[in-house]
Amino acid sequence: MKKMTGKMAMAMAGLMAFGTMGTGVTAMAAEDGDVVTIKFMHKGPKPDNWDAVYAKYEEEYMDEVGVALDITWVEHADYKDKLNLEITSGNDWDLVFDASWVQLKNLAPEGYYADLSSYFNNPDEYPGLAKAFSEEVMEANIWFDKMCYIPLFETYGNGIPVVWYRKDWAKDWGVGTDGQINSYDEMEQYWQAAKDAGVIPYGATQARGFFQQLSVRGEAQEGSAQAGLQSFSSAGLTIWTYVKDGELVGYAVEGSGDENFKDFPEGWNHDFGADRYEKFANWQDAGYIDPDSLSVTDCGTPFEAGLNASIVGTLDDYVADMKYVDSWKAAGDDDAELGYFVYVDSIRDKEEGAIPTDRSGNNGLAIPTTSTKIDATMKFLDWMFGSQEAHDLIQYGIEGTDFAYGEEEGTVDVLSDYNSQFGGYGMTWNPTYALLGTYYDDETLAYRRYELEDSTFVTMPVTGFHFDTSDVDLATSVAQCKAVTDMVATVKLHGIRVDGYGNSYDTIKEMLKANVDEAMENGGQEVVDALVEQLTAYLASK
């Protein structure tokens, strides 16, 4: 079928007004020669109230912006494969959602996405983009020498990490300060009391185990960024690097043994990243984790049922987890209370520079190089990121129907399911316009505000670097290595000293050392060498 252009294409878009393909454009707007329709592939289903939100945009803003949206809403489970097929096939898209965990690592190095550098740090022509995306942020989100990725995030962190627990039980058992747990010593006291009471102390899923506990985010430790340390993960290997004065002066694979960290700075010249797994093993030996954790897919339901005494998460889970209290009270626990333990000391104390960040976005947008409407697409984004009003229409919906601004500055009262169904991470998230829910209690609201402060974060030694594994031989090495590291990837998170081959070890470190040694002989050395080569070249170019 021949591609339609001009008014014919816009008229056809109007005929599709509210079909399965997307938003549609009214006939009046479609006939306006100044309106350009852009096609956007959105990750996630269409929100119930999107039609009304889009009608509001048409009515109040379309004449000003001159851009209409034709959105294809793709179910989450189908998105990754569909995106790859559509982009590699050269199909007609003007804007797509992508991320390192979707297809960005594969599509960006192959040149499928357009360089957008001229649109950023350009306040005269694109003031909205300049307001929402600083030069530092965009430089940190360059992928393979191109500014082809528009990062979407509200904070540089991944949520305030916590262990959720029954605060009323902690009070009953005499743990903490009036039930508030403030240290791992108190957390262990709580877990022991739960075990003594016949309750599983800590509920975990197969994928998470003890998760990122005893670290900041798994890939970072307290103080590691300030010491010049940063880790990169590939093929199941965690490769720690030591960068000083812009040069790579040391590197070692986590789990490979203390001797490989001898060139690291004082206090870090040992296999520090493996230490936390030994603590996990101690907790496993003490019986604190669900004995069936390797087969569990849902730990929230047992927690709600009173079978688990705690679960791990972040303060992002606040609304969902507070619903557990209603269930507990409905079951007769009138004094039921949910508590959380912020397990990183510096974060718990709200210190500055507590959370390392590379300033990159976990989610983002990209424009295929095949698009002929890049200017129009960026014009729409400039409008959307240009004011709180414009941003909130798309992210939160219609004021008074879908949301209301809270009495306290920077807060929002969500009135419908629109925002949760829309998922701002897929199109609109930005720290300039981040709002916090009115449902938080004072303490939690203080933590969420802390998470939005730039001073909370410390920039990692390296930003803007992305390991390119698209080379065929290197990709093969990655696959071979990962087949080995998979043998310990899950069990180590549960504090289990038996690898996927059935081999038992006296310590987690011995298990990790044996696994890393085997991995390095099966593609791992090639992976590490390639990372070091690319990183060295990247640092030299700065």
C-alpha positions as CSV (number, residue, x, y, z in Angstrom):
1,M,0.0,0.0,0.0
2,K,1.4,3.4,-1.0
3,K,2.2,5.7,2.0
4,M,-0.3,8.5,2.3
5,T,1.0,12.1,2.8
6,G,-0.4,15.5,3.6
7,K,-4.1,16.1,4.1
8,M,-5.0,12.6,2.9
9,A,-3.0,11.0,5.7
10,M,-4.4,13.4,8.3
11,A,-8.0,12.8,7.2
12,M,-7.4,9.0,7.4
13,A,-6.1,9.6,11.0
14,G,-9.4,11.4,11.7
15,L,-11.4,8.4,10.5
16,M,-9.5,6.2,12.9
17,A,-10.4,8.5,15.8
18,F,-10.9,6.0,18.6
19,G,-10.0,2.7,17.0
20,T,-7.5,0.1,18.3
21,M,-4.6,1.9,16.7
22,G,-4.6,4.9,19.1
23,T,-6.0,8.3,19.9
24,G,-7.1,9.5,16.5
25,V,-7.4,13.1,15.4
26,T,-10.7,15.0,15.0
27,A,-11.7,15.7,11.4
28,M,-11.4,19.5,12.0
29,A,-7.9,19.3,13.3
30,A,-6.9,16.8,10.6
31,E,-7.9,19.2,7.9
32,D,-5.7,21.9,9.3
33,G,-2.6,22.0,7.1
34,D,-0.4,23.0,10.1
35,V,-1.2,19.8,12.1
36,V,1.3,17.0,11.8
37,T,0.3,13.5,13.0
38,I,3.1,11.6,14.7
39,K,3.0,7.8,15.4
40,F,4.0,6.7,18.9
41,M,4.4,3.1,20.0
42,H,3.5,3.1,23.7
43,K,4.4,0.3,26.1
44,G,1.2,-0.6,28.0
45,P,-2.5,-0.7,27.4
46,K,-4.7,2.3,26.7
47,P,-5.9,4.0,29.9
48,D,-9.7,4.2,30.4
49,N,-9.9,8.0,30.4
50,W,-7.3,8.6,27.6
51,D,-9.9,9.6,25.1
52,A,-11.1,12.4,27.3
53,V,-7.6,13.5,28.1
54,Y,-6.7,13.6,24.4
55,A,-9.9,15.5,23.6
56,K,-8.8,18.1,26.2
57,Y,-5.4,18.3,24.5
58,E,-7.1,18.8,21.1
59,E,-9.4,21.5,22.4
60,E,-6.9,23.6,24.4
61,Y,-3.4,22.9,22.9
62,M,-3.4,21.3,19.5
63,D,-3.7,24.6,17.6
64,E,-0.7,25.9,19.6
65,V,1.4,22.8,19.2
66,G,0.4,21.8,15.7
67,V,0.9,18.1,16.5
68,A,-1.6,15.3,16.7
69,L,-0.9,11.9,18.2
70,D,-1.6,8.5,16.7
71,I,-0.7,6.1,19.5
72,T,-0.5,2.3,19.3
73,W,-0.9,0.8,22.8
74,V,1.0,-2.4,23.1
75,E,0.6,-4.8,25.9
76,H,3.6,-5.1,28.2
77,A,4.2,-8.8,27.5
78,D,4.3,-8.1,23.7
79,Y,6.3,-4.9,23.6
80,K,9.9,-6.1,23.5
81,D,9.4,-8.4,20.5
82,K,7.1,-6.0,18.7
83,L,9.5,-3.1,19.1
84,N,12.4,-5.1,17.7
85,L,10.4,-6.3,14.7
86,E,8.9,-2.9,13.9
87,I,12.2,-1.0,14.1
88,T,14.4,-3.5,12.3
89,S,11.8,-3.8,9.6
90,G,11.9,0.0,9.0
91,N,8.3,0.5,9.7
92,D,6.8,4.0,10.1
93,W,7.2,5.2,13.7
94,D,8.0,8.7,14.9
95,L,8.4,7.9,18.7
96,V,8.9,4.7,20.6
97,F,9.5,3.7,24.2
98,D,12.8,1.9,24.8
99,A,15.3,1.2,27.6
100,S,18.4,-0.8,28.2
101,W,16.2,-3.6,29.5
102,V,14.1,-3.6,26.3
103,Q,16.0,-3.2,23.0
104,L,18.1,-0.1,23.4
105,K,21.4,-2.0,23.8
106,N,20.7,-3.8,20.5
107,L,19.1,-1.0,18.4
108,A,21.2,2.0,19.4
109,P,24.6,0.6,18.3
110,E,23.2,-0.5,15.0
111,G,22.1,3.1,14.2
112,Y,18.3,2.6,14.3
113,Y,17.8,5.7,16.4
114,A,18.2,9.4,15.4
115,D,20.7,11.7,17.0
116,L,18.7,14.4,18.9
117,S,21.6,16.5,20.2
118,S,20.6,19.6,18.4
119,Y,17.2,19.7,20.2
120,F,18.7,19.7,23.7
121,N,20.6,22.4,25.5
122,N,18.9,24.8,23.0
123,P,16.7,27.1,25.1
124,D,16.0,29.5,22.3
125,E,14.2,27.0,20.1
126,Y,13.3,24.3,22.6
127,P,12.9,25.9,26.0
128,G,10.7,23.1,27.4
129,L,13.4,20.5,26.7
130,A,16.1,22.8,28.1
131,K,14.0,23.3,31.3
132,A,13.4,19.5,31.9
133,F,16.7,18.0,30.6
134,S,19.9,19.5,31.8
135,E,23.1,19.3,29.8
136,E,24.6,17.0,32.4
137,V,21.7,14.6,32.2
138,M,21.7,14.4,28.5
139,E,25.5,13.9,28.3
140,A,25.1,11.0,30.7
141,N,22.4,9.5,28.5
142,I,24.4,9.4,25.3
143,W,24.3,5.9,23.8
144,F,27.2,4.9,21.5
145,D,28.2,8.4,20.6
146,K,24.7,9.6,19.9
147,M,22.2,11.5,22.0
148,C,19.4,9.2,20.7
149,Y,17.8,8.5,24.1
150,I,15.4,10.8,26.0
151,P,15.6,9.6,29.6
152,L,12.4,9.3,31.7
153,F,12.7,9.3,35.5
154,E,11.5,11.3,38.4
155,T,14.5,10.6,40.7
156,Y,18.0,9.5,40.1
157,G,17.4,6.6,42.5
158,N,15.4,3.4,42.2
159,G,13.3,4.0,45.3
160,I,14.2,4.3,49.0
161,P,15.1,0.6,49.8
162,V,13.2,-0.8,52.8
163,V,12.2,-4.0,54.6
164,W,8.4,-3.9,55.2
165,Y,7.4,-5.5,58.5
166,R,4.6,-5.8,61.1
167,K,5.2,-2.8,63.4
168,D,2.6,-4.0,65.8
169,W,4.4,-7.3,66.2
170,A,7.7,-5.5,66.8
171,K,6.0,-3.6,69.6
172,D,4.6,-6.8,71.1
173,W,8.0,-8.5,70.9
174,G,9.8,-5.5,72.4
175,V,11.9,-4.8,69.3
176,G,13.1,-1.4,68.2
177,T,11.9,2.0,69.4
178,D,8.2,1.6,70.0
179,G,8.3,-0.9,67.2
180,Q,10.4,1.2,64.8
181,I,13.4,-0.9,63.6
182,N,16.5,1.2,63.2
183,S,19.4,-1.2,62.5
184,Y,20.1,-4.7,61.2
185,D,20.7,-5.8,64.7
186,E,17.1,-4.9,65.5
187,M,16.0,-6.5,62.3
188,E,17.6,-9.7,63.2
189,Q,16.0,-9.5,66.7
190,Y,12.6,-9.1,65.0
191,W,13.3,-12.1,62.6
192,Q,14.3,-14.3,65.6
193,A,11.2,-13.3,67.5
194,A,9.0,-14.1,64.4
195,K,10.7,-17.5,64.1
196,D,10.1,-18.2,67.8
197,A,6.4,-17.2,67.3
198,G,6.1,-19.8,64.4
199,V,6.0,-17.2,61.6
200,I,8.3,-17.1,58.6
201,P,10.6,-14.2,59.4
202,Y,11.3,-13.0,55.9
203,G,9.3,-13.8,52.8
204,A,11.2,-13.8,49.5
205,T,10.6,-14.7,45.9
206,Q,12.8,-16.9,43.8
207,A,13.9,-13.9,41.7
208,R,14.8,-11.7,44.6
209,G,16.0,-13.6,47.7
210,F,17.5,-11.0,50.0
211,F,17.7,-8.8,47.0
212,Q,19.8,-5.6,47.3
213,Q,20.1,-5.6,51.1
214,L,23.5,-4.7,52.6
215,S,24.2,-2.5,49.6
216,V,22.8,0.7,48.2
217,R,21.4,-0.8,44.9
218,G,23.3,-4.0,44.4
219,E,25.7,-2.5,42.0
220,A,26.8,0.2,44.5
221,Q,28.0,0.2,48.1
222,E,28.0,3.0,50.6
223,G,30.9,5.3,49.8
224,S,32.0,3.3,46.6
225,A,31.4,6.2,44.2
226,Q,33.2,8.6,46.4
227,A,36.2,6.2,46.4
228,G,36.2,6.1,42.6
229,L,34.6,2.7,42.3
230,Q,31.9,1.7,39.9
231,S,30.6,-1.7,38.7
232,F,29.4,-2.8,35.3
233,S,27.4,-6.0,34.8
234,S,27.5,-8.2,31.8
235,A,27.1,-12.0,31.2
236,G,26.3,-12.4,34.9
237,L,29.6,-10.9,35.9
238,T,29.9,-7.9,38.2
239,I,33.1,-6.1,37.1
240,W,34.3,-3.5,39.6
241,T,36.4,-0.7,38.2
242,Y,38.6,1.9,40.0
243,V,38.8,5.2,38.1
244,K,41.2,8.0,39.3
245,D,41.8,11.3,37.6
246,G,39.8,10.1,34.6
247,E,41.8,7.0,34.1
248,L,41.1,3.3,34.7
249,V,43.7,2.2,37.3
250,G,42.2,-1.1,38.4
251,Y,39.4,-3.6,37.8
252,A,38.3,-7.0,39.2
253,V,35.4,-9.4,39.0
254,E,33.3,-9.6,42.1
255,G,33.8,-13.1,43.6
256,S,37.2,-13.6,42.1
257,G,39.0,-13.3,45.4
258,D,40.8,-10.7,47.5
259,E,44.0,-10.8,45.6
260,N,42.4,-9.3,42.4
261,F,41.4,-6.2,44.3
262,K,45.0,-5.3,45.5
263,D,45.1,-2.2,43.3
264,F,41.9,-0.8,44.7
265,P,42.1,2.1,47.3
266,E,42.5,1.7,51.0
267,G,39.5,0.0,52.6
268,W,38.3,-1.4,49.2
269,N,41.3,-3.6,48.4
270,H,39.5,-6.9,49.0
271,D,36.6,-8.7,47.4
272,F,34.1,-6.4,49.2
273,G,31.2,-7.1,46.9
274,A,31.0,-10.7,47.9
275,D,30.9,-10.0,51.6
276,R,27.1,-9.4,51.8
277,Y,26.4,-12.9,50.4
278,E,28.1,-14.4,53.4
279,K,25.7,-12.5,55.6
280,F,22.8,-13.8,53.5
281,A,24.2,-17.3,54.2
282,N,24.2,-16.6,58.0
283,W,20.5,-15.5,57.7
284,Q,19.7,-18.6,55.8
285,D,21.4,-20.8,58.4
286,A,19.4,-19.0,61.1
287,G,16.2,-19.9,59.4
288,Y,15.2,-16.3,58.8
289,I,14.2,-16.7,55.1
290,D,11.3,-18.7,53.8
291,P,12.6,-22.3,53.4
292,D,10.7,-22.5,50.1
293,S,12.0,-19.2,48.8
294,L,13.6,-20.8,45.6
295,S,10.1,-21.7,44.4
296,V,8.1,-18.7,45.6
297,T,6.7,-16.3,43.0
298,D,4.5,-14.2,45.4
299,C,5.6,-13.3,48.9
300,G,3.1,-10.4,49.3
301,T,0.0,-12.7,49.7
302,P,1.6,-14.7,52.6
303,F,2.6,-11.4,54.2
304,E,-0.9,-10.1,53.9
305,A,-2.2,-13.4,55.4
306,G,0.1,-13.1,58.4
307,L,2.3,-16.0,57.4
308,N,5.4,-13.9,56.7
309,A,6.7,-11.3,59.1
310,S,8.5,-9.1,56.5
311,I,9.2,-8.6,52.8
312,V,11.7,-6.4,50.9
313,G,10.8,-3.5,48.7
314,T,11.0,0.3,48.3
315,L,8.9,3.2,49.5
316,D,7.4,3.2,46.0
317,D,5.3,0.3,47.3
318,Y,3.7,2.4,50.0
319,V,0.2,2.7,48.6
320,A,0.0,-1.0,47.6
321,D,1.5,-2.2,50.9
322,M,-0.6,0.0,53.1
323,K,-3.6,-2.0,51.9
324,Y,-2.3,-5.0,53.9
325,V,-3.3,-3.1,57.0
326,D,-6.9,-3.1,55.9
327,S,-6.7,-6.9,55.5
328,W,-5.1,-7.4,58.9
329,K,-7.7,-5.3,60.6
330,A,-10.5,-7.1,58.7
331,A,-9.1,-10.3,60.1
332,G,-9.4,-9.1,63.6
333,D,-6.0,-7.5,64.3
334,D,-7.3,-4.1,65.3
335,D,-3.9,-2.8,66.3
336,A,-2.2,-3.9,63.0
337,E,0.4,-1.5,61.8
338,L,2.8,-1.6,58.9
339,G,6.4,-0.4,59.5
340,Y,9.4,-0.1,57.3
341,F,13.2,-0.3,58.0
342,V,15.3,1.9,55.7
343,Y,18.3,-0.5,55.6
344,V,21.0,1.8,54.2
345,D,22.4,3.9,57.1
346,S,23.2,7.0,55.1
347,I,19.8,7.0,53.4
348,R,18.0,6.4,56.7
349,D,19.8,9.5,58.1
350,K,19.0,11.5,54.9
351,E,22.6,12.3,54.3
352,E,23.7,14.2,51.2
353,G,25.5,12.2,48.5
354,A,24.1,8.9,49.9
355,I,23.0,7.4,46.7
356,P,25.4,6.9,43.7
357,T,24.0,7.6,40.3
358,D,25.2,7.5,36.7
359,R,22.5,10.0,35.9
360,S,21.0,7.7,33.3
361,G,17.4,6.9,32.9
362,N,16.1,3.3,33.3
363,N,13.3,4.2,30.9
364,G,13.2,6.5,27.9
365,L,12.0,7.5,24.4
366,A,13.7,7.3,21.1
367,I,13.0,8.4,17.5
368,P,13.7,6.0,14.7
369,T,16.0,7.3,12.0
370,T,13.3,6.4,9.5
371,S,11.0,9.1,10.9
372,T,10.4,12.1,8.6
373,K,8.7,14.0,11.4
374,I,11.5,14.5,14.0
375,D,10.9,18.2,14.2
376,A,7.2,17.8,14.9
377,T,7.9,15.0,17.4
378,M,10.4,17.1,19.3
379,K,8.0,20.1,19.2
380,F,5.3,18.0,21.0
381,L,7.8,16.9,23.6
382,D,9.0,20.4,24.0
383,W,5.4,21.4,24.8
384,M,4.8,18.5,27.1
385,F,8.0,19.1,29.1
386,G,7.5,22.9,29.0
387,S,5.2,23.4,31.9
388,Q,3.6,21.7,34.9
389,E,0.2,22.2,33.3
390,A,1.0,20.5,30.0
391,H,3.0,17.7,31.7
392,D,0.3,16.9,34.2
393,L,-2.5,16.7,31.6
394,I,-0.7,13.8,29.9
395,Q,0.7,12.1,33.1
396,Y,-2.2,12.7,35.5
397,G,-5.2,13.4,33.3
398,I,-7.9,16.1,33.7
399,E,-7.7,18.2,36.8
400,G,-10.8,17.8,38.9
401,T,-11.6,14.5,37.3
402,D,-8.4,12.4,37.4
403,F,-6.4,14.4,39.9
404,A,-6.3,17.5,42.1
405,Y,-3.3,19.4,43.4
406,G,-2.7,18.9,47.1
407,E,-2.7,21.7,49.6
408,E,1.0,21.2,50.3
409,E,3.2,22.4,47.4
410,G,4.5,19.6,45.2
411,T,1.7,17.1,46.1
412,V,-1.1,15.5,44.1
413,D,-4.3,13.8,45.0
414,V,-5.1,11.0,42.6
415,L,-8.8,10.8,41.9
416,S,-9.0,8.0,39.3
417,D,-7.0,5.1,37.9
418,Y,-5.8,7.1,34.9
419,N,-2.3,7.8,36.2
420,S,-1.6,4.2,37.3
421,Q,-3.0,2.8,34.0
422,F,-1.0,5.3,31.9
423,G,2.3,4.7,33.6
424,G,4.4,7.9,33.4
425,Y,7.6,6.0,33.1
426,G,6.6,5.3,29.5
427,M,6.2,8.8,28.3
428,T,6.3,11.7,30.9
429,W,8.4,11.1,34.0
430,N,10.7,14.0,34.7
431,P,12.2,15.3,38.0
432,T,11.3,18.9,37.1
433,Y,7.6,18.1,37.4
434,A,7.6,15.2,39.9
435,L,4.7,15.4,42.4
436,L,4.2,13.3,45.5
437,G,1.0,11.8,46.7
438,T,-1.1,13.3,49.4
439,Y,-1.5,9.9,50.9
440,Y,1.9,9.7,52.6
441,D,2.3,10.2,56.3
442,D,4.8,12.9,57.4
443,E,7.8,10.6,57.8
444,T,7.3,8.9,54.5
445,L,6.7,12.2,52.7
446,A,10.0,13.5,54.1
447,Y,11.8,10.5,52.7
448,R,10.2,11.0,49.3
449,R,11.1,14.6,49.2
450,Y,14.7,13.7,50.2
451,E,14.7,11.3,47.2
452,L,13.8,14.1,44.8
453,E,16.7,16.4,46.0
454,D,19.7,16.5,43.7
455,S,22.0,16.8,46.8
456,T,20.9,13.3,47.8
457,F,22.9,11.8,45.0
458,V,26.6,11.5,44.1
459,T,27.6,11.1,40.5
460,M,29.5,7.9,39.7
461,P,33.0,8.2,38.3
462,V,31.8,7.3,34.8
463,T,28.7,8.6,33.1
464,G,27.5,8.0,29.6
465,F,29.4,4.8,29.0
466,H,27.6,1.8,27.7
467,F,29.2,-1.6,27.0
468,D,28.6,-2.6,23.4
469,T,28.3,-6.4,23.1
470,S,26.8,-6.4,19.6
471,D,29.9,-7.9,18.0
472,V,29.0,-11.5,17.0
473,D,32.0,-13.1,18.7
474,L,31.6,-11.1,21.9
475,A,27.9,-11.9,22.0
476,T,28.8,-15.5,21.8
477,S,31.2,-15.1,24.7
478,V,28.5,-13.3,26.7
479,A,26.1,-16.2,26.2
480,Q,28.7,-18.8,27.1
481,C,29.7,-17.0,30.2
482,K,26.2,-16.3,31.3
483,A,25.4,-20.1,31.1
484,V,28.0,-20.5,33.8
485,T,27.1,-17.6,36.0
486,D,23.5,-18.6,36.0
487,M,24.5,-21.5,38.2
488,V,25.0,-19.2,41.1
489,A,23.0,-16.1,40.1
490,T,19.9,-17.0,42.1
491,V,21.2,-19.2,44.9
492,K,23.6,-16.5,46.1
493,L,20.7,-14.1,46.7
494,H,19.1,-16.6,49.0
495,G,22.3,-17.3,51.0
496,I,22.5,-20.9,49.6
497,R,25.9,-22.5,49.3
498,V,24.9,-25.1,46.7
499,D,25.3,-24.1,43.0
500,G,23.2,-25.1,40.1
501,Y,25.4,-28.2,39.5
502,G,24.6,-29.5,42.9
503,N,28.0,-28.7,44.3
504,S,28.1,-27.8,48.0
505,Y,30.6,-25.3,49.5
506,D,31.6,-24.2,53.0
507,T,31.2,-20.6,52.2
508,I,29.5,-18.4,49.6
509,K,32.8,-16.9,48.6
510,E,34.2,-20.3,47.8
511,M,31.2,-21.0,45.6
512,L,31.6,-17.6,43.9
513,K,35.3,-18.1,43.3
514,A,34.8,-21.5,41.7
515,N,32.0,-20.1,39.5
516,V,34.0,-17.0,38.4
517,D,37.0,-19.2,37.6
518,E,34.8,-21.4,35.4
519,A,33.1,-18.4,33.8
520,M,36.4,-16.7,32.9
521,E,37.4,-19.9,31.0
522,N,34.1,-19.9,29.2
523,G,33.9,-16.5,27.6
524,G,34.2,-14.4,30.7
525,Q,37.8,-13.3,30.0
526,E,36.8,-12.1,26.6
527,V,33.9,-10.1,28.1
528,V,36.1,-8.5,30.7
529,D,38.8,-7.7,28.2
530,A,36.3,-6.1,25.8
531,L,34.8,-4.0,28.6
532,V,38.2,-2.8,29.8
533,E,39.2,-1.9,26.2
534,Q,36.0,0.0,25.5
535,L,36.0,1.8,28.9
536,T,39.6,2.8,28.5
537,A,38.9,4.3,25.1
538,Y,35.8,6.0,26.4
539,L,37.7,7.7,29.2
540,A,40.5,8.7,26.9
541,S,38.0,10.5,24.7
542,K,36.8,12.7,27.5
